[in-house]
Amino acid sequence: MGIWRVALEARAHFNASDGWAIASHIALSILISLFPFLIVVTGISGIAGSQDLAQEAGRLLLDAWPEAVAAPIAAEIERVSTSAQGEAITTGAVFSVYFSTSAIQSLRLGLNRAYGVQEKRSWWKLQFWAMVYVVGSAIALLAFTFLIILALQLHF
């Protein structure tokens, strides 16, 4: 009988703290942040000297999506990564990192609301750490993609 009480309390807390709206916000933010995040991944792999690694990382992320959705995103990422040069890449990378943080910010908001935490840090600190997480996640994605390609080459 205790498990039902816990489930009912969790449901009541979820509904009282706008859980459906926050969950929707998190899902939409992740969806919208994916394209700028993949541009960041492409930019970092370009700095490392391997555009193929970025394409493979994008393919790994988009493989689970329906072809009708994934194909236009992949084509646009390919177009952006091969056509822009110089200052446009730098400006685009900065904006891409900034806009990719919306998924992290929405997740932070949802977790704070779920656990009843009042945010005391300033906006710029939250934004700075979100940008660090975006760049770190892009580097980690490229590292994991490299390891997957390496494992496939070594037939593990």
GUDODREN-280612 format. One record per atom (N, C-alpha, C): residue number from 1; residue in one letter; atom name; x, y, z. Coordinates in steps of 0.001 Angstrom, whole numbers. Example, Ala and Ser with C-alpha at 12.3 -4.5 7.8 and 13.67 -1.06 7.14 Angstrom:
REM GUDODREN-280612
> 1,A,N,13190,-5690,7800;
> 1,A,CA,12300,-4500,7800;
> 1,A,C,13200,-3300,7800;
> 2,S,N,12850,-2250,7080;
> 2,S,CA,13670,-1060,7140;
> 2,S,C,12900,30,7870;
***
This chain:
REM GUDODREN-280612
> 1,M,N,814,-1203,0;
> 1,M,CA,0,0,0;
> 1,M,C,853,1260,0;
> 2,G,N,2074,1194,533;
> 2,G,CA,2966,2341,615;
> 2,G,C,3399,2847,-745;
> 3,I,N,3564,1931,-1694;
> 3,I,CA,4019,2353,-3020;
> 3,I,C,2955,3186,-3724;
> 4,W,N,1698,2892,-3503;
> 4,W,CA,625,3667,-4111;
> 4,W,C,587,5072,-3543;
> 5,R,N,828,5178,-2251;
> 5,R,CA,842,6498,-1628;
> 5,R,C,1982,7348,-2184;
> 6,V,N,3155,6728,-2356;
> 6,V,CA,4294,7434,-2927;
> 6,V,C,3993,7867,-4357;
> 7,A,N,3391,6974,-5131;
> 7,A,CA,3046,7298,-6521;
> 7,A,C,2036,8439,-6589;
> 8,L,N,1040,8414,-5717;
> 8,L,CA,39,9485,-5704;
> 8,L,C,639,10816,-5261;
> 9,E,N,1543,10794,-4290;
> 9,E,CA,2212,12024,-3852;
> 9,E,C,3107,12582,-4952;
> 10,A,N,3797,11689,-5657;
> 10,A,CA,4658,12127,-6756;
> 10,A,C,3813,12762,-7867;
> 11,R,N,2693,12139,-8175;
> 11,R,CA,1797,12684,-9194;
> 11,R,C,1246,14036,-8770;
> 12,A,N,868,14160,-7513;
> 12,A,CA,339,15434,-7017;
> 12,A,C,1413,16526,-7068;
> 13,H,N,2648,16190,-6679;
> 13,H,CA,3745,17170,-6723;
> 13,H,C,4061,17546,-8171;
> 14,F,N,4038,16578,-9078;
> 14,F,CA,4287,16816,-10500;
> 14,F,C,3268,17794,-11060;
> 15,N,N,1998,17570,-10741;
> 15,N,CA,941,18448,-11226;
> 15,N,C,981,19825,-10560;
> 16,A,N,1286,19866,-9270;
> 16,A,CA,1315,21140,-8551;
> 16,A,C,2456,22043,-8998;
> 17,S,N,3552,21450,-9442;
> 17,S,CA,4710,22259,-9862;
> 17,S,C,4794,22402,-11381;
> 18,D,N,3644,22331,-12051;
> 18,D,CA,3576,22490,-13512;
> 18,D,C,4478,21506,-14247;
> 19,G,N,4482,20262,-13818;
> 19,G,CA,5359,19252,-14390;
> 19,G,C,5171,19038,-15878;
> 20,W,N,3927,19051,-16355;
> 20,W,CA,3686,18834,-17785;
> 20,W,C,4246,19980,-18616;
> 21,A,N,4049,21191,-18153;
> 21,A,CA,4564,22352,-18883;
> 21,A,C,6094,22365,-18886;
> 22,I,N,6699,22047,-17755;
> 22,I,CA,8163,22028,-17672;
> 22,I,C,8721,20902,-18533;
> 23,A,N,8087,19734,-18513;
> 23,A,CA,8537,18615,-19345;
> 23,A,C,8455,18978,-20829;
> 24,S,N,7389,19641,-21222;
> 24,S,CA,7239,20097,-22595;
> 24,S,C,8313,21125,-22947;
> 25,H,N,8589,22034,-22023;
> 25,H,CA,9626,23046,-22228;
> 25,H,C,10998,22398,-22411;
> 26,I,N,11297,21400,-21595;
> 26,I,CA,12584,20702,-21699;
> 26,I,C,12689,19991,-23049;
> 27,A,N,11639,19280,-23444;
> 27,A,CA,11672,18548,-24714;
> 27,A,C,11832,19492,-25904;
> 28,L,N,11099,20575,-25922;
> 28,L,CA,11197,21527,-27025;
> 28,L,C,12562,22216,-27036;
> 29,S,N,13087,22547,-25875;
> 29,S,CA,14409,23183,-25804;
> 29,S,C,15500,22251,-26312;
> 30,I,N,15393,20980,-25983;
> 30,I,CA,16377,20017,-26484;
> 30,I,C,16290,19913,-27998;
> 31,L,N,15081,19859,-28517;
> 31,L,CA,14895,19766,-29964;
> 31,L,C,15456,20994,-30670;
> 32,I,N,15175,22172,-30154;
> 32,I,CA,15628,23411,-30774;
> 32,I,C,17142,23586,-30609;
> 33,S,N,17698,23107,-29526;
> 33,S,CA,19133,23261,-29266;
> 33,S,C,19991,22277,-30038;
> 34,L,N,19393,21260,-30603;
> 34,L,CA,20178,20226,-31281;
> 34,L,C,20934,20774,-32486;
> 35,F,N,20284,21585,-33312;
> 35,F,CA,20949,22101,-34502;
> 35,F,C,22147,22981,-34144;
> 36,P,N,22008,23969,-33256;
> 36,P,CA,23199,24748,-32888;
> 36,P,C,24278,23893,-32223;
> 37,F,N,23862,22886,-31456;
> 37,F,CA,24846,22007,-30816;
> 37,F,C,25658,21251,-31864;
> 38,L,N,25003,20767,-32900;
> 38,L,CA,25722,20055,-33952;
> 38,L,C,26642,20989,-34733;
> 39,I,N,26295,22255,-34828;
> 39,I,CA,27197,23234,-35439;
> 39,I,C,28433,23413,-34560;
> 40,V,N,28237,23445,-33239;
> 40,V,CA,29374,23531,-32318;
> 40,V,C,30271,22303,-32483;
> 41,V,N,29664,21128,-32550;
> 41,V,CA,30430,19890,-32743;
> 41,V,C,31229,19970,-34039;
> 42,T,N,30598,20455,-35107;
> 42,T,CA,31277,20586,-36390;
> 42,T,C,32440,21575,-36299;
> 43,G,N,32218,22687,-35608;
> 43,G,CA,33282,23676,-35449;
> 43,G,C,34471,23141,-34676;
> 44,I,N,34196,22419,-33590;
> 44,I,CA,35287,21860,-32782;
> 44,I,C,36037,20792,-33566;
> 45,S,N,35314,19977,-34317;
> 45,S,CA,36007,18952,-35110;
> 45,S,C,36819,19591,-36230;
> 46,G,N,36349,20728,-36735;
> 46,G,CA,37116,21448,-37750;
> 46,G,C,38414,21990,-37181;
> 47,I,N,38363,22470,-35947;
> 47,I,CA,39582,22936,-35273;
> 47,I,C,40540,21769,-35083;
> 48,A,N,39977,20602,-34767;
> 48,A,CA,40806,19404,-34573;
> 48,A,C,41288,18831,-35905;
> 49,G,N,40705,19299,-37014;
> 49,G,CA,41160,18857,-38327;
> 49,G,C,40443,17653,-38886;
> 50,S,N,39222,17355,-38416;
> 50,S,CA,38521,16174,-38905;
> 50,S,C,37037,16454,-39084;
> 51,Q,N,36646,16891,-40282;
> 51,Q,CA,35234,17108,-40580;
> 51,Q,C,34474,15787,-40615;
> 52,D,N,35151,14706,-41000;
> 52,D,CA,34496,13401,-41063;
> 52,D,C,34010,12961,-39692;
> 53,L,N,34763,13303,-38662;
> 53,L,CA,34376,12947,-37296;
> 53,L,C,33075,13650,-36904;
> 54,A,N,32939,14913,-37281;
> 54,A,CA,31705,15653,-36988;
> 54,A,C,30523,15062,-37734;
> 55,Q,N,30728,14681,-38988;
> 55,Q,CA,29640,14079,-39756;
> 55,Q,C,29210,12752,-39144;
> 56,E,N,30170,11985,-38671;
> 56,E,CA,29841,10708,-38036;
> 56,E,C,29117,10928,-36712;
> 57,A,N,29551,11936,-35931;
> 57,A,CA,28879,12248,-34668;
> 57,A,C,27437,12684,-34929;
> 58,G,N,27247,13522,-35943;
> 58,G,CA,25888,13936,-36308;
> 58,G,C,25040,12760,-36754;
> 59,R,N,25653,11871,-37525;
> 59,R,CA,24925,10680,-37981;
> 59,R,C,24519,9808,-36807;
> 60,L,N,25431,9649,-35829;
> 60,L,CA,25104,8846,-34651;
> 60,L,C,23953,9458,-33867;
> 61,L,N,23945,10775,-33738;
> 61,L,CA,22854,11436,-33016;
> 61,L,C,21532,11374,-33766;
> 62,L,N,21603,11483,-35085;
> 62,L,CA,20375,11560,-35880;
> 62,L,C,19873,10205,-36367;
> 63,D,N,20625,9136,-36132;
> 63,D,CA,20206,7805,-36586;
> 63,D,C,18871,7359,-35999;
> 64,A,N,18590,7759,-34777;
> 64,A,CA,17361,7319,-34116;
> 64,A,C,16136,8103,-34595;
> 65,W,N,16356,9178,-35314;
> 65,W,CA,15260,10022,-35768;
> 65,W,C,14693,9493,-37083;
> 66,P,N,13443,9817,-37379;
> 66,P,CA,12883,9450,-38684;
> 66,P,C,13661,10142,-39804;
> 67,E,N,13813,9469,-40923;
> 67,E,CA,14594,9992,-42050;
> 67,E,C,14068,11343,-42528;
> 68,A,N,12761,11528,-42523;
> 68,A,CA,12175,12779,-42999;
> 68,A,C,12582,13965,-42132;
> 69,V,N,12889,13730,-40871;
> 69,V,CA,13305,14796,-39971;
> 69,V,C,14824,14941,-39977;
> 70,A,N,15525,13827,-39942;
> 70,A,CA,16982,13850,-39814;
> 70,A,C,17680,14332,-41085;
> 71,A,N,17171,13986,-42260;
> 71,A,CA,17846,14331,-43521;
> 71,A,C,17993,15838,-43721;
> 72,P,N,16932,16642,-43534;
> 72,P,CA,17117,18094,-43715;
> 72,P,C,18084,18705,-42695;
> 73,I,N,18059,18215,-41466;
> 73,I,CA,18974,18735,-40447;
> 73,I,C,20408,18401,-40821;
> 74,A,N,20641,17155,-41226;
> 74,A,CA,21993,16735,-41617;
> 74,A,C,22471,17516,-42835;
> 75,A,N,21593,17747,-43804;
> 75,A,CA,21981,18509,-44996;
> 75,A,C,22328,19949,-44643;
> 76,E,N,21570,20547,-43758;
> 76,E,CA,21841,21931,-43359;
> 76,E,C,23143,22043,-42577;
> 77,I,N,23407,21097,-41719;
> 77,I,CA,24667,21091,-40969;
> 77,I,C,25836,20952,-41937;
> 78,E,N,25690,20088,-42921;
> 78,E,CA,26729,19905,-43943;
> 78,E,C,26956,21205,-44717;
> 79,R,N,25874,21877,-45086;
> 79,R,CA,25979,23131,-45836;
> 79,R,C,26670,24203,-45007;
> 80,V,N,26279,24334,-43744;
> 80,V,CA,26868,25357,-42875;
> 80,V,C,28344,25073,-42631;
> 81,S,N,28682,23815,-42414;
> 81,S,CA,30066,23491,-42079;
> 81,S,C,31014,23610,-43262;
> 82,T,N,30507,23503,-44493;
> 82,T,CA,31397,23567,-45650;
> 82,T,C,31407,24925,-46335;
> 83,S,N,30391,25783,-46101;
> 83,S,CA,30324,27035,-46856;
> 83,S,C,30860,28246,-46109;
> 84,A,N,30706,28308,-44797;
> 84,A,CA,31106,29500,-44050;
> 84,A,C,32619,29533,-43876;
> 85,Q,N,33158,30760,-43844;
> 85,Q,CA,34599,30922,-43680;
> 85,Q,C,34890,32072,-42722;
> 86,G,N,36078,32044,-42127;
> 86,G,CA,36622,33155,-41368;
> 86,G,C,35774,33632,-40215;
> 87,E,N,35475,34951,-40243;
> 87,E,CA,34768,35592,-39138;
> 87,E,C,33351,35057,-38988;
> 88,A,N,32730,34651,-40091;
> 88,A,CA,31374,34095,-40032;
> 88,A,C,31359,32826,-39196;
> 89,I,N,32403,32017,-39298;
> 89,I,CA,32472,30790,-38498;
> 89,I,C,32600,31132,-37021;
> 90,T,N,33465,32102,-36711;
> 90,T,CA,33671,32492,-35315;
> 90,T,C,32392,33044,-34715;
> 91,T,N,31735,33961,-35421;
> 91,T,CA,30484,34543,-34932;
> 91,T,C,29411,33474,-34815;
> 92,G,N,29304,32624,-35819;
> 92,G,CA,28322,31544,-35785;
> 92,G,C,28567,30571,-34649;
> 93,A,N,29827,30282,-34368;
> 93,A,CA,30159,29363,-33284;
> 93,A,C,29758,29946,-31929;
> 94,V,N,30024,31233,-31742;
> 94,V,CA,29656,31880,-30473;
> 94,V,C,28139,31847,-30296;
> 95,F,N,27401,32210,-31342;
> 95,F,CA,25944,32174,-31253;
> 95,F,C,25422,30757,-31077;
> 96,S,N,26053,29802,-31734;
> 96,S,CA,25630,28409,-31599;
> 96,S,C,25823,27905,-30182;
> 97,V,N,26945,28237,-29576;
> 97,V,CA,27169,27839,-28176;
> 97,V,C,26115,28483,-27294;
> 98,Y,N,25853,29767,-27510;
> 98,Y,CA,24868,30475,-26683;
> 98,Y,C,23476,29859,-26825;
> 99,F,N,23050,29612,-28058;
> 99,F,CA,21701,29078,-28267;
> 99,F,C,21582,27611,-27876;
> 100,S,N,22682,26893,-27867;
> 100,S,CA,22654,25499,-27414;
> 100,S,C,22417,25390,-25918;
> 101,T,N,22642,26463,-25199;
> 101,T,CA,22487,26408,-23740;
> 101,T,C,21027,26360,-23304;
> 102,S,N,20086,26617,-24195;
> 102,S,CA,18681,26632,-23771;
> 102,S,C,18230,25274,-23244;
> 103,A,N,18766,24193,-23798;
> 103,A,CA,18403,22864,-23288;
> 103,A,C,18915,22673,-21868;
> 104,I,N,20131,23124,-21603;
> 104,I,CA,20690,22993,-20266;
> 104,I,C,19942,23887,-19291;
> 105,Q,N,19605,25095,-19713;
> 105,Q,CA,18878,26015,-18834;
> 105,Q,C,17478,25481,-18508;
> 106,S,N,16806,24891,-19486;
> 106,S,CA,15465,24357,-19221;
> 106,S,C,15539,23140,-18302;
> 107,L,N,16557,22316,-18472;
> 107,L,CA,16734,21170,-17580;
> 107,L,C,17034,21636,-16156;
> 108,R,N,17875,22658,-16017;
> 108,R,CA,18172,23224,-14700;
> 108,R,C,16897,23766,-14052;
> 109,L,N,16100,24483,-14826;
> 109,L,CA,14841,25020,-14323;
> 109,L,C,13909,23908,-13848;
> 110,G,N,13790,22858,-14665;
> 110,G,CA,12924,21741,-14299;
> 110,G,C,13395,21025,-13041;
> 111,L,N,14700,20793,-12936;
> 111,L,CA,15228,20128,-11737;
> 111,L,C,15088,21006,-10503;
> 112,N,N,15328,22303,-10655;
> 112,N,CA,15134,23213,-9518;
> 112,N,C,13684,23205,-9057;
> 113,R,N,12780,23213,-10008;
> 113,R,CA,11362,23204,-9656;
> 113,R,C,10973,21871,-9022;
> 114,A,N,11491,20765,-9540;
> 114,A,CA,11154,19439,-9011;
> 114,A,C,11646,19261,-7575;
> 115,Y,N,12830,19800,-7286;
> 115,Y,CA,13399,19632,-5953;
> 115,Y,C,13154,20821,-5046;
> 116,G,N,12403,21800,-5513;
> 116,G,CA,12062,22949,-4685;
> 116,G,C,13259,23825,-4338;
> 117,V,N,14199,23945,-5261;
> 117,V,CA,15408,24733,-5024;
> 117,V,C,15208,26127,-5601;
> 118,Q,N,15560,27134,-4828;
> 118,Q,CA,15525,28512,-5305;
> 118,Q,C,16910,28872,-5830;
> 119,E,N,16996,29297,-7088;
> 119,E,CA,18286,29618,-7702;
> 119,E,C,18833,30912,-7137;
> 120,K,N,20078,30852,-6635;
> 120,K,CA,20696,32027,-6032;
> 120,K,C,21860,32573,-6865;
> 121,R,N,22290,31815,-7861;
> 121,R,CA,23406,32270,-8689;
> 121,R,C,22925,33318,-9691;
> 122,S,N,23835,34170,-10113;
> 122,S,CA,23482,35215,-11072;
> 122,S,C,23308,34622,-12475;
> 123,W,N,22619,35401,-13323;
> 123,W,CA,22334,34943,-14677;
> 123,W,C,23608,34649,-15443;
> 124,W,N,24596,35522,-15340;
> 124,W,CA,25804,35331,-16136;
> 124,W,C,26587,34102,-15694;
> 125,K,N,26559,33751,-14401;
> 125,K,CA,27234,32522,-13952;
> 125,K,C,26523,31288,-14496;
> 126,L,N,25202,31313,-14462;
> 126,L,CA,24435,30189,-15003;
> 126,L,C,24700,30035,-16498;
> 127,Q,N,24748,31142,-17210;
> 127,Q,CA,24988,31098,-18646;
> 127,Q,C,26415,30626,-18948;
> 128,F,N,27382,31101,-18183;
> 128,F,CA,28769,30681,-18380;
> 128,F,C,28906,29178,-18201;
> 129,W,N,28352,28638,-17118;
> 129,W,CA,28481,27203,-16872;
> 129,W,C,27710,26383,-17897;
> 130,A,N,26589,26905,-18367;
> 130,A,CA,25854,26202,-19427;
> 130,A,C,26689,26146,-20697;
> 131,M,N,27388,27230,-21013;
> 131,M,CA,28261,27235,-22195;
> 131,M,C,29421,26257,-22029;
> 132,V,N,29974,26182,-20819;
> 132,V,CA,31038,25210,-20545;
> 132,V,C,30516,23790,-20753;
> 133,Y,N,29300,23528,-20288;
> 133,Y,CA,28710,22193,-20469;
> 133,Y,C,28476,21873,-21940;
> 134,V,N,28053,22863,-22726;
> 134,V,CA,27827,22641,-24158;
> 134,V,C,29133,22280,-24856;
> 135,V,N,30175,23072,-24615;
> 135,V,CA,31464,22805,-25262;
> 135,V,C,32034,21474,-24769;
> 136,G,N,31928,21214,-23462;
> 136,G,CA,32396,19934,-22923;
> 136,G,C,31639,18752,-23495;
> 137,S,N,30336,18908,-23663;
> 137,S,CA,29527,17833,-24257;
> 137,S,C,29895,17595,-25715;
> 138,A,N,30183,18668,-26440;
> 138,A,CA,30590,18522,-27835;
> 138,A,C,31919,17772,-27928;
> 139,I,N,32852,18125,-27065;
> 139,I,CA,34150,17439,-27053;
> 139,I,C,33971,15976,-26662;
> 140,A,N,33120,15718,-25661;
> 140,A,CA,32871,14336,-25240;
> 140,A,C,32203,13533,-26357;
> 141,L,N,31258,14143,-27072;
> 141,L,CA,30603,13455,-28193;
> 141,L,C,31619,13095,-29268;
> 142,L,N,32505,14022,-29583;
> 142,L,CA,33535,13736,-30587;
> 142,L,C,34480,12643,-30108;
> 143,A,N,34827,12652,-28826;
> 143,A,CA,35710,11611,-28284;
> 143,A,C,35035,10240,-28351;
> 144,F,N,33771,10177,-27962;
> 144,F,CA,33053,8904,-28024;
> 144,F,C,32888,8429,-29461;
> 145,T,N,32623,9361,-30371;
> 145,T,CA,32507,8997,-31778;
> 145,T,C,33828,8442,-32296;
> 146,F,N,34925,9087,-31919;
> 146,F,CA,36247,8597,-32309;
> 146,F,C,36480,7189,-31779;
> 147,L,N,36106,6954,-30516;
> 147,L,CA,36290,5620,-29933;
> 147,L,C,35419,4574,-30620;
> 148,I,N,34211,4946,-31009;
> 148,I,CA,33332,4014,-31720;
> 148,I,C,33934,3673,-33078;
> 149,I,N,34407,4680,-33789;
> 149,I,CA,35030,4436,-35104;
> 149,I,C,36277,3569,-34928;
> 150,L,N,37069,3869,-33915;
> 150,L,CA,38267,3078,-33657;
> 150,L,C,37903,1629,-33340;
> 151,A,N,36885,1427,-32507;
> 151,A,CA,36470,68,-32157;
> 151,A,C,35971,-691,-33390;
> 152,L,N,35241,-4,-34262;
> 152,L,CA,34757,-649,-35485;
> 152,L,C,35910,-1010,-36414;
> 153,Q,N,36931,-161,-36442;
> 153,Q,CA,38094,-449,-37272;
> 153,Q,C,38906,-1629,-36744;
> 154,L,N,38921,-1765,-35415;
> 154,L,CA,39674,-2855,-34796;
> 154,L,C,38828,-4118,-34630;
> 155,H,N,37557,-4052,-35030;
> 155,H,CA,36624,-5190,-34994;
> 155,H,C,36407,-5727,-33589;
> 156,F,N,36139,-4826,-32639;
> 156,F,CA,35821,-5262,-31279;
> 156,F,C,34404,-5733,-31215;
***
